[in-house]
Amino acid sequence: MAIEILDTTLRDGEQTSGVSFTEGEKLSIAQLLLEELKVDRIEVASARVSDGEYAGARKIFDWAKQNGYLNRVEVLGFVDGDISLKWIQDAGGKVDNLLCKGSLKHCEKQLRKTPEEHLNDIKNTIAIADDMGIEVNIYLEDWSNGMIDSPEYVYQIIEGLSETSVKRIMLPDTLGILNHRDTGRFCEDMVNRFPNMKFDYHAHNDYDLSTANAFEAIKAGVHGIHTTLNGLGERAGNVPLSSVIGVVKDHLKMDLNIDEKKLYKVSKVVESFSGVRIPQNKPLIGEFVFTQTSGIHADGDSKDNLYQTALEPARFGRTYTYALGKMSGKSSIQKNLDELGIELSKEETKKLTQRIIELGDKKESITKEDLPFIIKDVLGTLVVESKVQIKNYSLSVAQGLKSMATLSVEIDGKLYEQTASGDGQYDAFMNSLGEIYDQLERQLPRLVDYEVHIPPGGNTDALVITTITWENGQKFKTRGLDPDQTVAAIKATIKMLNIIENKK
């Protein structure tokens, strides 16, 4: 059977500290999840939270209704009679994920009710939902502690719910306390005891066991797994969609409806919207996970792909890269030179390799796009001609006023000058440069990412590394190094200009 994915990035994922999506961002993420990634269901809001939550949900529901996704968009609701249900109905929703108590302790201590009283309240809410035409799924909050401390309570609640219209029970490890053995045992108990119910498993990652727990839950027979993009979520986050994909398809040999090729693209969009960077070593979606650093690995890949696995980057819309640094061997460097279309003799490659190792020993980061400039420095060979030179620039910043930049640049021997304003000195610089390129009827690459690294504990004159990712048909990076952050960014931009001018 295919495992269902409910993605809760827009509900549980937004509970990440400091994360709040705008209405437009929520709609974009919902569209990407359903239309591009093709997840089965999405959870997009909690009822009654705020006006912004309502507006965002309504925007998604309006779009979902027009495009046939309405029954696949869900909202967290509460056992409050018709209050949450009216909120959901007014927003345009058709599915309520009803939050109930999954442990006796929560029921008695937080609600101050008996199990019978709580069950009657749940049934009353379900009956109202039935009359309103709203489908109800049940979240058993704190189910993991319920199974540890009060399993008879859990059985009592589910048996009571079997008399209602509810067909799906969601089993949350709310505090991320379970290990894989307990998860497997508890989920198997649910599936065997209540064979007519569908069960979803909802994992949190407090012990870094969420992926292992999802693995065991699926083995035990649950129908669905709840995920978030990039592992967003409260505290240590939820189980990441990226991790579940690899486990389900490659280890459990089961089906998913997910379009793997869109995973990286959608994950990067959420990274941008959330402001939470994806760890560079995050499986499948991290910057480094398809990067071979050791020269031995690059050599092995050249000899019948000896270091490659089922996690082929092409599956996820990505490619292998070979890092440049002190671990680089001639195979790593040759692969990067081949991608750039640069041919060097064995002796020249040897000299280049030695310089890259020296730079790596000094902790300097090197990209493929840096190679032409290093070749010029080491060999005196002009691989990238300096067709673009910044002759002069003046930057100004004043409180309460727009920053200004005046730029004088030489392109193919001809001088151009322009002044522009911007939201900050670098923005003003780029606006000046953009106006010059508009005159030339040339398009600058799109700035995709801007990263600044300042050594921890450094002095105010410490060197800053600014790394900018550009997109011009394909993505590439350039770096600049300077005590001034803006100047470092300008140096990285000059490298970019010469790369695109030489390609042209």
Backbone hydrogen bonds, N-H to C=O, Kabsch-Sander energy under -0.5 kcal/mol:
donor,donor_aa,acceptor,acceptor_aa,energy
3,I,255,D,-2.6
4,E,223,H,-2.5
6,L,4,E,-0.5
6,L,225,I,-2.1
7,D,5,I,-0.6
7,D,41,R,-2.5
8,T,6,L,-0.6
8,T,227,T,-3.2
10,L,43,E,-0.5
11,R,8,T,-1.1
12,D,8,T,-0.9
13,G,8,T,-2.7
15,Q,12,D,-1.4
16,T,13,G,-1.6
19,V,16,T,-2.3
26,K,22,T,-2.6
27,L,23,E,-2.2
28,S,24,G,-2.3
29,I,25,E,-2.6
30,A,26,K,-2.6
31,Q,27,L,-2.6
32,L,28,S,-2.4
33,L,29,I,-2.7
34,L,30,A,-2.3
35,E,31,Q,-2.7
36,E,31,Q,-0.7
36,E,32,L,-1.0
37,L,32,L,-3.0
38,K,33,L,-0.5
39,V,33,L,-2.4
40,D,5,I,-0.7
41,R,5,I,-2.1
42,I,72,R,-2.6
43,E,7,D,-2.4
44,V,42,I,-0.5
44,V,74,E,-2.7
45,A,74,E,-0.6
47,A,76,L,-3.1
49,V,46,S,-1.1
54,Y,50,S,-1.8
55,A,51,D,-2.7
56,G,52,G,-2.4
57,A,53,E,-2.2
58,R,54,Y,-2.8
59,K,55,A,-2.0
60,I,56,G,-1.8
61,F,57,A,-2.8
62,D,58,R,-2.6
63,W,59,K,-1.7
64,A,60,I,-3.0
65,K,61,F,-2.6
66,Q,62,D,-1.5
67,N,63,W,-1.2
68,G,64,A,-0.5
68,G,65,K,-0.7
69,Y,64,A,-2.7
70,L,64,A,-0.7
72,R,69,Y,-2.2
73,V,70,L,-1.4
74,E,42,I,-3.1
74,E,72,R,-0.5
75,V,95,V,-1.5
76,L,45,A,-2.7
77,G,97,N,-2.0
79,V,99,L,-0.6
80,D,78,F,-1.9
83,I,80,D,-1.6
86,K,82,D,-2.5
87,W,83,I,-1.7
88,I,84,S,-2.6
89,Q,85,L,-2.8
90,D,86,K,-3.0
91,A,87,W,-1.8
92,G,88,I,-1.0
92,G,89,Q,-0.6
93,G,88,I,-2.9
94,K,73,V,-0.6
96,D,135,E,-3.2
97,N,75,V,-3.5
97,N,95,V,-0.5
98,L,96,D,-1.1
98,L,137,N,-2.9
99,L,77,G,-2.7
100,C,98,L,-0.8
100,C,139,Y,-3.0
102,G,100,C,-0.5
102,G,141,E,-3.5
107,C,103,S,-2.1
108,E,104,L,-2.8
109,K,105,K,-2.8
110,Q,105,K,-0.5
110,Q,106,H,-1.5
111,L,106,H,-1.5
113,K,107,C,-1.8
118,H,114,T,-2.5
119,L,115,P,-2.7
120,N,116,E,-2.1
121,D,117,E,-2.1
122,I,118,H,-2.4
123,K,119,L,-2.6
124,N,120,N,-2.1
125,T,121,D,-2.1
126,I,122,I,-2.5
127,A,123,K,-2.4
128,I,124,N,-1.9
129,A,125,T,-2.2
130,D,126,I,-2.6
131,D,127,A,-1.8
132,M,128,I,-1.6
133,G,129,A,-0.8
133,G,130,D,-0.9
134,I,129,A,-2.8
135,E,94,K,-2.7
135,E,133,G,-0.5
137,N,96,D,-2.6
138,I,168,R,-2.2
139,Y,98,L,-3.1
139,Y,137,N,-0.5
140,L,138,I,-0.6
140,L,170,M,-2.2
141,E,100,C,-2.5
141,E,139,Y,-1.1
143,W,140,L,-1.5
143,W,172,P,-0.5
144,S,172,P,-1.3
146,G,142,D,-2.1
147,M,143,W,-2.5
148,I,144,S,-1.2
149,D,145,N,-3.2
150,S,145,N,-0.5
150,S,146,G,-2.3
153,Y,150,S,-0.8
154,V,150,S,-1.5
155,Y,151,P,-2.6
156,Q,152,E,-2.2
157,I,153,Y,-2.3
158,I,154,V,-2.4
159,E,155,Y,-2.8
160,G,156,Q,-2.0
161,L,157,I,-2.0
162,S,158,I,-1.6
163,E,160,G,-1.1
164,T,161,L,-2.2
167,K,136,V,-0.6
169,I,198,K,-3.0
170,M,138,I,-4.1
171,L,200,D,-3.0
173,D,202,H,-3.0
174,T,172,P,-1.3
176,G,173,D,-2.0
183,T,179,N,-2.5
184,G,180,H,-2.3
185,R,181,R,-2.2
186,F,182,D,-3.0
187,C,183,T,-2.6
188,E,184,G,-2.1
189,D,185,R,-1.8
190,M,186,F,-1.9
191,V,187,C,-2.6
192,N,188,E,-2.5
193,R,189,D,-2.4
194,F,190,M,-2.2
197,M,194,F,-1.7
198,K,167,K,-2.7
200,D,169,I,-2.2
201,Y,224,G,-2.3
202,H,171,L,-2.3
203,A,201,Y,-0.6
203,A,226,H,-0.6
205,N,237,G,-2.6
208,D,205,N,-1.8
213,N,209,L,-2.9
214,A,210,S,-2.3
215,F,211,T,-2.3
216,E,212,A,-2.1
217,A,213,N,-2.4
218,I,214,A,-2.2
219,K,215,F,-2.1
220,A,216,E,-2.0
221,G,217,A,-0.6
221,G,218,I,-1.2
222,V,217,A,-2.0
223,H,199,F,-2.3
224,G,199,F,-1.6
225,I,4,E,-2.4
226,H,201,Y,-2.4
227,T,6,L,-2.3
228,T,239,V,-1.5
231,G,228,T,-1.1
232,L,229,L,-1.6
237,G,234,E,-2.5
238,N,232,L,-1.3
239,V,203,A,-1.4
241,L,228,T,-2.2
244,V,240,P,-1.8
245,I,241,L,-2.2
246,G,242,S,-1.4
247,V,243,S,-1.9
248,V,244,V,-2.8
249,K,245,I,-2.2
250,D,246,G,-2.1
251,H,246,G,-0.7
251,H,247,V,-1.3
252,L,247,V,-2.1
254,M,248,V,-2.5
255,D,1,M,-0.8
259,D,37,L,-2.2
260,E,258,I,-1.0
262,K,259,D,-1.7
263,L,260,E,-1.8
264,Y,316,F,-0.6
266,V,262,K,-2.4
267,S,263,L,-2.4
268,K,264,Y,-2.1
269,V,265,K,-1.6
270,V,266,V,-2.2
271,E,267,S,-2.0
272,S,268,K,-2.0
273,F,269,V,-2.5
274,S,270,V,-2.8
275,G,271,E,-1.9
277,R,275,G,-0.7
282,K,279,P,-2.1
285,I,283,P,-1.4
286,G,282,K,-2.9
288,F,280,Q,-3.0
289,V,286,G,-0.7
291,T,288,F,-2.1
292,Q,290,F,-0.5
292,Q,321,T,-2.6
293,T,291,T,-0.5
295,G,327,M,-1.7
298,A,294,S,-1.7
299,D,295,G,-2.2
300,G,296,I,-2.4
301,D,297,H,-2.4
302,S,298,A,-1.4
303,K,299,D,-0.8
303,K,300,G,-0.6
304,D,302,S,-0.7
305,N,301,D,-1.4
306,L,300,G,-2.1
308,Q,305,N,-1.3
312,E,310,A,-2.3
315,R,312,E,-1.5
316,F,312,E,-0.5
316,F,313,P,-1.5
317,G,314,A,-1.4
318,R,313,P,-2.5
321,T,290,F,-2.3
323,A,292,Q,-2.3
323,A,321,T,-0.5
324,L,366,I,-0.6
325,G,323,A,-0.5
328,S,325,G,-1.6
333,I,329,G,-2.0
334,Q,330,K,-2.6
335,K,331,S,-2.2
336,N,332,S,-1.6
337,L,333,I,-2.5
338,D,334,Q,-2.6
339,E,335,K,-1.7
340,L,336,N,-1.5
341,G,337,L,-0.9
341,G,338,D,-0.7
342,I,337,L,-2.5
349,T,345,S,-2.7
350,K,346,K,-2.0
351,K,347,E,-2.0
352,L,348,E,-2.4
353,T,349,T,-2.6
354,Q,350,K,-2.0
355,R,351,K,-1.9
356,I,352,L,-2.3
357,I,353,T,-2.2
358,E,354,Q,-2.0
359,L,355,R,-2.5
360,G,356,I,-2.4
361,D,357,I,-2.1
362,K,358,E,-1.0
363,K,360,G,-1.9
364,E,359,L,-2.3
366,I,324,L,-0.6
370,D,367,T,-1.3
371,L,367,T,-0.6
371,L,368,K,-1.2
373,F,370,D,-0.7
374,I,370,D,-1.9
375,I,371,L,-2.9
376,K,372,P,-1.8
377,D,373,F,-1.7
378,V,374,I,-2.8
379,L,375,I,-2.9
380,G,375,I,-0.7
380,G,376,K,-1.1
381,T,375,I,-0.9
383,V,381,T,-1.5
385,E,383,V,-0.6
387,K,385,E,-2.2
389,Q,410,E,-2.4
391,K,389,Q,-0.8
391,K,408,S,-2.0
392,N,408,S,-1.7
394,S,406,T,-2.5
396,S,404,M,-2.4
401,L,398,A,-1.9
403,S,422,G,-1.8
404,M,396,S,-1.6
405,A,420,A,-2.3
406,T,394,S,-2.4
407,L,418,Q,-2.9
408,S,392,N,-3.1
409,V,416,Y,-2.7
410,E,389,Q,-3.3
411,I,409,V,-0.6
411,I,414,K,-2.8
412,D,387,K,-2.3
414,K,411,I,-1.7
416,Y,409,V,-2.6
418,Q,407,L,-2.1
420,A,405,A,-2.3
422,G,403,S,-1.8
424,G,422,G,-1.7
428,A,424,G,-2.2
429,F,425,Q,-2.3
430,M,426,Y,-2.8
431,N,427,D,-2.1
432,S,428,A,-2.1
433,L,429,F,-2.5
434,G,430,M,-2.8
435,E,431,N,-1.9
436,I,432,S,-1.7
437,Y,433,L,-2.3
438,D,434,G,-2.0
439,Q,435,E,-1.7
440,L,436,I,-1.4
441,E,438,D,-1.1
442,R,437,Y,-2.9
446,R,471,E,-2.4
448,V,446,R,-0.7
448,V,469,T,-3.1
449,D,469,T,-1.5
451,E,467,T,-3.0
453,H,465,I,-2.8
454,I,452,V,-0.5
458,G,455,P,-1.8
462,A,459,N,-1.9
464,V,482,D,-2.7
465,I,453,H,-2.4
466,T,464,V,-0.6
466,T,480,G,-2.4
467,T,451,E,-3.2
467,T,465,I,-0.6
468,I,466,T,-0.5
468,I,478,T,-2.8
469,T,449,D,-2.8
470,W,468,I,-0.5
470,W,476,F,-3.4
471,E,446,R,-1.8
472,N,474,Q,-2.1
476,F,470,W,-2.1
478,T,468,I,-2.2
480,G,466,T,-2.1
482,D,464,V,-1.9
485,Q,483,P,-0.5
488,A,484,D,-2.5
489,A,485,Q,-1.9
490,I,486,T,-2.2
491,K,487,V,-2.5
492,A,488,A,-2.0
493,T,489,A,-1.9
494,I,490,I,-2.4
495,K,491,K,-1.8
496,M,492,A,-1.8
497,L,493,T,-2.5
498,N,494,I,-2.1
499,I,495,K,-2.1
500,I,496,M,-2.4
501,E,497,L,-2.2
502,N,498,N,-2.1
503,K,499,I,-1.9
504,K,500,I,-2.1
